[in-house]
Structures are given as structure tokens and as C-alpha cells.
């Protein structure tokens, strides 16, 4: 039995492969992890969401005498203030643009991280999730020097988060705890126990 029309069959498979590659590239781009942006980096910094529907705008005029983070709607450019800051911060959009995180280096001995919804501006304090799931986090947060940092997005639903620092009392306990934190509040520790120094 002869199929005939070999050229047409080859053309069909070629077009099918091109379509499949295009879909794969689109999926890869939509799952690409956006960078973490450290601020300030000038008087005004604009950080668009991956889907281009939102823009985070950080303003730091007059030698950073004011530090304000806004979220701006991509089409209308309507702005809403997220909050003001005292020191440095870092931000990153989730790959699907549904959330972004802010790590606030609010003091020399304290750093905290938050999740925000750009639509409602609902804020989630990651420290509260860690304390609820891991007793060690409760013992270390706010004790001595504690730095809770969202490091990066793993995917659209998970963050790599670290809690590190040391206690001030003797014996001093130094710790580096690592977590995978899901946007549904699930927390999984992926680190080793802390070390005690005398």
C-alpha cells in the first residue's frame, strides 16, 4: 500500500514540529523566573510584571530622603501606594504576575519579607507563615540579629526563603534556615540544624 504525496506528509510534520516548538518556547517564557531587583538604584525605578499588566514604581528623590513603592496599572497608569520604606529593599514578580514579594531591610539587625497581591494590595507577612509551621523560626525571629529574606521565586507558586542570623546571648547560636514556601501557606524546611558557638 502506498501513501503517496510524501511531500505533503513531510510538510505536515514540519509545520507540526514548528508549532510544538513555538508552544514550548511560550511556556518556557511564561515560567521564566523574573530577577530580584535591589533598591534603590536611582531616583525612579520601574519594574514591569512579566505579563506587562502591572509596573512596580520605586521613587527615591532628593538623595533618597523619601522611599516609596507604588504599583501602577499598565494600561491606565493609575497608581496606588504600597508603602514607604526607611532603608533598602528588594522586589521580584512571580512568573505568572499574580504576586510579588518585597524584602524590607528595615534595620541593621532585622529583615522581613512580604507577599503582595497587585490587584487588592493584600499583604502576607512570611514571618507569620514560618512561625505557624516551624517552632525554630519562632525562636529566632526577632532574637538578636535575624534576617528573613525571600531569595527568589522557584516557580509561580513557590519561593526560596532564608532565615539567618545569630542570637546575642552566650552561647551565641548562629543559624541559616532555608525553606520552600508555597503561596498557599505551605512551608517546608530544606536546611540543616543551626550551630552553637561559645
PLY file of the C-alpha trace (Angstrom):
ply
format ascii 1.0
element vertex 198
property float x
property float y
property float z
element edge 197
property int vertex1
property int vertex2
end_header
0.00 0.00 0.00
1.40 3.39 -0.97
0.56 6.57 0.93
1.56 8.83 -1.91
2.01 12.56 -1.53
5.21 12.17 0.52
5.94 15.88 0.16
2.62 16.81 1.76
3.24 14.44 4.69
6.70 15.93 5.26
5.26 19.43 5.13
2.58 18.48 7.70
5.16 17.11 10.14
7.43 20.11 9.64
4.59 22.53 10.46
3.55 20.39 13.43
7.11 20.49 14.80
7.32 24.27 14.33
4.02 24.71 16.21
5.19 22.45 19.04
8.48 24.32 19.38
6.62 27.65 19.46
4.32 26.39 22.21
7.29 25.08 24.20
9.10 28.41 23.90
5.98 30.31 25.00
5.56 28.03 28.01
9.21 28.41 28.92
8.94 32.21 28.72
5.81 32.27 30.89
7.57 30.12 33.51
10.83 32.10 33.40
11.74 33.36 36.86
11.92 37.17 36.95
15.03 38.72 38.52
15.21 40.06 42.06
15.72 43.84 41.90
17.63 45.53 44.71
16.52 49.08 45.51
17.29 51.94 45.49
19.03 52.23 42.14
18.32 55.83 41.20
15.55 58.35 41.74
12.94 56.27 39.91
12.95 52.57 39.07
10.20 50.86 37.06
9.81 47.07 37.29
7.16 45.67 34.92
5.35 42.42 35.67
6.04 39.54 33.26
2.56 39.89 31.70
3.06 43.70 31.39
-0.25 44.39 33.21
1.46 45.98 36.21
4.52 48.07 37.00
6.19 48.47 40.37
7.50 52.02 40.66
10.08 52.85 43.31
10.70 56.54 43.93
13.69 57.76 45.88
14.05 61.52 45.25
16.24 64.10 47.00
19.11 61.75 47.84
16.58 59.14 48.95
15.04 61.33 51.64
11.78 59.57 50.69
11.43 55.95 49.60
8.05 54.98 48.18
6.94 51.86 46.36
3.87 52.10 44.13
2.02 49.67 41.92
0.83 51.06 38.62
-1.75 49.59 36.26
-0.10 49.01 32.90
-2.89 50.41 30.71
-4.34 53.25 32.79
-1.12 54.11 34.68
-3.29 54.59 37.79
-1.07 54.31 40.85
-1.57 53.02 44.38
0.94 53.39 47.19
2.15 50.10 48.61
4.13 51.70 51.44
7.11 53.85 52.35
10.47 52.43 53.44
13.33 53.57 55.64
16.20 51.59 54.11
16.99 49.23 51.23
14.60 46.64 49.82
14.41 44.02 47.10
11.42 43.05 44.96
10.50 40.37 42.43
7.41 39.44 40.45
6.08 35.89 40.40
6.42 34.33 36.92
2.62 34.44 36.45
2.42 38.10 37.66
-0.22 37.28 40.28
2.01 38.21 43.24
5.25 39.98 44.03
7.49 39.87 47.06
9.16 42.67 48.96
12.10 42.10 51.29
12.42 45.06 53.63
15.86 45.61 55.18
14.23 47.73 57.85
17.19 47.79 60.24
20.77 46.67 60.72
19.57 43.74 62.82
16.26 42.92 61.16
14.93 42.00 57.70
11.39 40.82 56.88
9.69 39.68 53.67
6.13 40.09 52.42
3.93 38.87 49.58
1.59 41.32 47.85
-1.35 40.87 45.50
-1.20 43.70 42.92
-4.98 43.72 42.47
-6.04 44.03 46.13
-2.70 45.03 47.71
-3.37 42.31 50.29
-0.13 41.80 52.21
1.08 38.48 53.67
3.88 38.54 56.23
6.05 35.48 55.51
7.25 35.51 59.14
3.73 34.60 60.28
3.66 31.55 57.99
7.08 30.37 59.20
6.19 30.80 62.88
2.98 28.82 62.37
4.80 25.91 60.69
8.25 25.78 62.31
8.91 26.25 66.05
12.58 27.07 65.35
11.56 30.10 63.31
9.54 31.40 66.25
12.60 31.10 68.50
14.89 33.01 66.11
12.70 35.69 64.57
13.39 38.99 66.30
16.00 37.44 68.63
19.36 39.16 68.23
20.08 39.64 64.54
17.50 37.92 62.33
17.19 38.28 58.59
14.16 36.73 56.89
14.62 37.07 53.14
12.66 35.91 50.13
15.58 34.98 47.87
13.82 34.19 44.61
10.79 32.60 43.00
11.19 28.87 42.32
8.03 28.94 40.19
4.75 30.88 40.23
3.66 29.23 43.48
6.86 28.72 45.46
9.58 30.90 46.94
13.02 30.13 48.30
13.15 31.84 51.70
16.01 32.01 54.20
16.06 32.91 57.88
19.58 33.55 59.06
21.43 35.42 61.77
22.54 34.87 65.34
21.34 35.28 68.89
23.04 37.90 71.05
23.25 35.95 74.30
26.00 33.48 75.25
26.31 30.84 74.00
25.67 32.52 70.66
23.63 30.47 68.20
24.25 31.09 64.52
21.64 29.78 62.13
20.80 29.56 58.45
17.39 28.02 57.84
16.13 27.51 54.30
12.53 26.96 53.26
10.39 26.33 50.25
7.32 28.47 50.87
4.19 27.93 48.80
1.79 30.79 48.14
-0.95 28.69 49.78
0.93 28.96 53.11
2.64 25.57 52.99
6.17 25.72 54.41
8.86 23.03 54.01
12.27 23.34 55.64
15.21 22.30 53.46
18.14 23.26 55.74
20.46 21.81 58.36
20.18 22.48 62.12
21.89 25.64 63.46
25.32 25.61 65.09
26.09 26.83 68.61
29.21 28.87 69.33
30.59 29.60 72.75
0 1
1 2
2 3
3 4
4 5
5 6
6 7
7 8
8 9
9 10
10 11
11 12
12 13
13 14
14 15
15 16
16 17
17 18
18 19
19 20
20 21
21 22
22 23
23 24
24 25
25 26
26 27
27 28
28 29
29 30
30 31
31 32
32 33
33 34
34 35
35 36
36 37
37 38
38 39
39 40
40 41
41 42
42 43
43 44
44 45
45 46
46 47
47 48
48 49
49 50
50 51
51 52
52 53
53 54
54 55
55 56
56 57
57 58
58 59
59 60
60 61
61 62
62 63
63 64
64 65
65 66
66 67
67 68
68 69
69 70
70 71
71 72
72 73
73 74
74 75
75 76
76 77
77 78
78 79
79 80
80 81
81 82
82 83
83 84
84 85
85 86
86 87
87 88
88 89
89 90
90 91
91 92
92 93
93 94
94 95
95 96
96 97
97 98
98 99
99 100
100 101
101 102
102 103
103 104
104 105
105 106
106 107
107 108
108 109
109 110
110 111
111 112
112 113
113 114
114 115
115 116
116 117
117 118
118 119
119 120
120 121
121 122
122 123
123 124
124 125
125 126
126 127
127 128
128 129
129 130
130 131
131 132
132 133
133 134
134 135
135 136
136 137
137 138
138 139
139 140
140 141
141 142
142 143
143 144
144 145
145 146
146 147
147 148
148 149
149 150
150 151
151 152
152 153
153 154
154 155
155 156
156 157
157 158
158 159
159 160
160 161
161 162
162 163
163 164
164 165
165 166
166 167
167 168
168 169
169 170
170 171
171 172
172 173
173 174
174 175
175 176
176 177
177 178
178 179
179 180
180 181
181 182
182 183
183 184
184 185
185 186
186 187
187 188
188 189
189 190
190 191
191 192
192 193
193 194
194 195
195 196
196 197
